[in-house]
Amino acid sequence: MSSKKVWLVIDSTFDVGGKEETSLTFYTEGDMTEKGDIYTYKYDESQMYDAPVQVKSVLEIGDNFVRRTLTGDLNYVMHFERGNIDSVLYQSAGLSFMTQVETIEMNHRMVDGLGEVDFLYKISFSMGQSMINRVSIRMSGREA
């Protein structure tokens, strides 16, 4: 299984429609591999965090799901699939807590691992608080 260099643009909007709605865009280069109908993108996300260790991200995208794994100073796995409610454990050196993630909508516009996927999800915290977030991920090819 060989990898291909790709550019990823990740647009995130947190607390959609809320009092503290914020957005950020992250640009990075990653490695894409394909196994069956699932595309995997590995990239370094360290520049987004003020952390003493490297933060690595892995996105797995299939026809009807997105799985995001983050490892480093903070560790978690989030699974997004339309209509799915998933429990997510966040772990760091001094903190550990659970959330629930409910995927509200998901759209795929991809061909051969390139294109765009976006999804809207509700994240609920143990204190009874929740927010709606939107993520759009664009993958484009790159000449090696």
Secondary structure, 3 states (H helix, E strand, C coil): CCCEEEEEEEEEEECCCCCCCEEEEEEEEEEEEEECCEEEEEEECHHHCCCCCCCEEEEEECCCCEEEEEECCEEEEEEECCCCEEEEEEEECCCEEEEEEEEEEEEEEEECCEEEEEEEEEEEECCCCEEEEEEEEEEEECCC
